[in-house]
Amino acid sequence: MSAPTPATPHATPLAAPSAPTFVRQSHDHDGDLAVFLIGMRVNQTWRPDLWLPVFGAMPGMLTELYAAKAAAARGEGPDLGFLDGRSLLGAGGPTLVQHWRSVDDIYAYANDPDHEHRPAMRAFYARSRRATRAVGIWHETFAVPAGGHESLYVAMPPTGLGKAFGVTSDVRRRRHARLARAS
């Protein structure tokens, strides 16, 4: 007599991961905005004492900006104008792409001694005087007028301007940037 074979449990098929639906969307904002790019490049890898503090300063600033944004949304603090950001890593080093309500908001944040940026900037310049080539930083600021921006997202969660402003399925008037032209 042979031993009974144990019952094989029926395998439950794994559910397919939920993929974004194929829907065309655009960001839901028609007004002015500002785009701020900031990055760094390590020029002397053997000087982490000079470049690591620069790299380490950005997470504190981002934490502060997102916390202020959340507090403003709850009505518990001032709106600094920061909308959203994204970190990128490339061969030239890390880059942050940030969306802001206005260029004035960027400068107000950057120059306010009560926020993270100004002390970090002052510390960077103090360290840079001792070893000017160990790390490089750069930033670019763009004031984008109403009608000078567009976006299209297909099968994507909200990102970039869509994450900053929310998305809409009305993509007809947002297919191409209506760039302002001088008369």
C-alpha positions as CSV (number, residue, x, y, z in Angstrom):
1,M,0.0,0.0,0.0
2,S,1.4,3.3,-0.9
3,A,1.5,6.3,1.3
4,P,-1.1,8.9,0.5
5,T,0.2,11.8,-1.4
6,P,-0.3,15.1,0.4
7,A,-2.8,17.4,-1.2
8,T,-1.2,20.0,-3.3
9,P,-2.6,23.4,-2.5
10,H,-3.9,25.1,-5.6
11,A,-1.6,27.9,-6.6
12,T,-3.3,31.3,-6.6
13,P,-2.1,33.3,-9.5
14,L,-0.3,36.5,-8.6
15,A,-2.2,39.6,-9.4
16,A,-0.6,41.7,-12.1
17,P,1.0,44.8,-10.6
18,S,-1.2,47.8,-11.1
19,A,0.1,49.8,-14.0
20,P,-1.0,53.3,-14.8
21,T,-3.8,53.5,-17.2
22,F,-3.1,54.7,-20.7
23,V,-4.6,58.2,-20.3
24,R,-3.3,61.4,-21.6
25,Q,-3.0,64.1,-19.0
26,S,-1.5,67.5,-18.5
27,H,-0.8,69.7,-15.5
28,D,-3.6,71.8,-14.2
29,H,-2.2,75.3,-14.1
30,D,-2.3,78.2,-16.5
31,G,-0.5,81.0,-14.5
32,D,3.1,82.0,-14.0
33,L,5.6,79.8,-12.3
34,A,9.3,79.4,-11.7
35,V,11.7,76.6,-12.3
36,F,14.8,76.3,-10.3
37,L,17.7,73.9,-11.1
38,I,20.5,73.4,-8.7
39,G,23.4,71.0,-8.7
40,M,26.9,70.2,-7.6
41,R,29.9,68.5,-9.0
42,V,32.7,66.8,-7.0
43,N,36.0,68.0,-8.5
44,Q,38.3,66.5,-5.9
45,T,37.0,63.1,-4.6
46,W,39.8,63.0,-2.1
47,R,38.4,66.0,-0.3
48,P,35.1,64.7,1.2
49,D,35.6,67.2,4.1
50,L,34.8,69.9,1.6
51,W,32.2,68.3,-0.7
52,L,30.3,66.1,1.7
53,P,28.8,69.0,3.7
54,V,27.6,70.5,0.4
55,F,25.9,67.3,-0.6
56,G,24.6,66.8,3.0
57,A,23.0,70.3,3.2
58,M,20.3,69.7,0.5
59,P,18.2,67.0,2.3
60,G,17.7,69.4,5.2
61,M,16.5,72.2,2.9
62,L,14.2,69.8,1.1
63,T,12.8,68.5,4.3
64,E,12.2,72.1,5.4
65,L,10.5,73.0,2.1
66,Y,8.1,70.0,2.1
67,A,7.3,70.5,5.8
68,A,6.5,74.2,5.2
69,K,4.4,73.3,2.2
70,A,2.4,70.7,4.3
71,A,2.0,73.2,7.2
72,A,0.8,75.9,4.8
73,A,-1.8,73.4,3.3
74,R,-3.1,72.8,6.8
75,G,-3.2,76.6,7.5
76,E,-0.5,76.3,10.1
77,G,2.3,78.3,8.5
78,P,3.3,80.6,5.7
79,D,3.3,79.4,2.1
80,L,7.0,79.7,0.9
81,G,6.0,79.2,-2.7
82,F,7.7,75.9,-3.1
83,L,5.5,73.5,-5.1
84,D,7.6,70.3,-5.7
85,G,10.9,69.0,-6.6
86,R,12.7,66.1,-8.1
87,S,16.3,64.8,-7.7
88,L,18.3,63.5,-10.6
89,L,21.7,61.9,-10.7
90,G,23.9,62.1,-13.8
91,A,27.5,61.9,-14.8
92,G,28.0,65.6,-13.9
93,G,26.6,65.0,-10.3
94,P,23.3,65.4,-8.6
95,T,20.7,67.9,-9.9
96,L,17.5,69.1,-8.2
97,V,14.6,70.3,-10.4
98,Q,12.2,72.5,-8.3
99,H,9.0,74.1,-9.2
100,W,8.1,77.3,-7.4
101,R,5.2,79.8,-7.6
102,S,7.5,82.6,-8.5
103,V,11.2,83.7,-8.7
104,D,10.5,86.2,-5.9
105,D,9.6,83.2,-3.7
106,I,12.9,81.4,-4.5
107,Y,14.9,84.5,-3.6
108,A,12.9,85.1,-0.5
109,Y,13.6,81.6,0.8
110,A,17.3,81.7,-0.3
111,N,18.0,84.9,1.6
112,D,16.0,84.3,4.8
113,P,18.4,83.7,7.6
114,D,15.7,81.7,9.5
115,H,15.7,79.0,6.8
116,E,18.2,76.3,6.0
117,H,19.6,77.7,2.7
118,R,21.3,80.9,3.9
119,P,23.4,79.3,6.6
120,A,24.3,76.4,4.3
121,M,25.3,78.9,1.6
122,R,27.5,80.9,4.0
123,A,29.2,77.7,5.2
124,F,29.9,76.6,1.6
125,Y,31.5,79.9,0.7
126,A,33.6,79.8,3.9
127,R,34.8,76.3,3.0
128,S,35.4,77.3,-0.6
129,R,37.9,79.9,0.3
130,R,40.2,77.2,1.8
131,A,40.0,74.9,-1.2
132,T,38.4,76.5,-4.2
133,R,38.3,73.6,-6.5
134,A,37.1,70.7,-4.4
135,V,33.4,71.1,-5.2
136,G,31.4,73.1,-7.7
137,I,27.8,74.3,-7.4
138,W,25.5,75.8,-9.9
139,H,22.0,77.0,-10.2
140,E,19.7,78.3,-12.9
141,T,16.4,80.1,-12.3
142,F,13.7,80.4,-15.0
143,A,10.7,82.7,-14.7
144,V,8.0,81.0,-16.9
145,P,5.1,83.2,-17.9
146,A,1.5,82.0,-18.2
147,G,1.2,80.2,-21.4
148,G,4.9,79.4,-21.6
149,H,4.8,75.9,-20.2
150,E,3.2,72.7,-21.2
151,S,3.3,69.0,-20.2
152,L,2.0,65.7,-21.3
153,Y,1.8,62.5,-19.2
154,V,0.8,59.2,-20.7
155,A,0.6,56.1,-18.4
156,M,2.5,58.0,-15.7
157,P,1.7,59.0,-12.1
158,P,1.8,62.7,-11.6
159,T,5.3,64.0,-11.9
160,G,7.0,67.4,-12.4
161,L,4.3,70.1,-13.0
162,G,1.6,67.5,-12.7
163,K,2.7,66.6,-9.2
164,A,3.1,70.3,-8.3
165,F,-0.3,71.5,-9.6
166,G,-2.4,68.3,-10.1
167,V,-3.4,66.9,-13.4
168,T,-6.3,67.2,-15.9
169,S,-7.5,65.1,-18.8
170,D,-8.1,68.3,-20.8
171,V,-4.9,68.2,-22.9
172,R,-6.2,70.1,-25.9
173,R,-4.9,73.5,-24.9
174,R,-1.7,72.2,-23.3
175,R,-0.3,70.1,-26.1
176,H,2.3,72.8,-27.0
177,A,3.6,75.7,-25.0
178,R,2.1,79.0,-26.2
179,L,5.3,80.9,-25.8
180,A,4.9,84.6,-25.2
181,R,6.2,86.6,-28.1
182,A,7.3,90.2,-28.2
183,S,5.3,92.3,-30.6
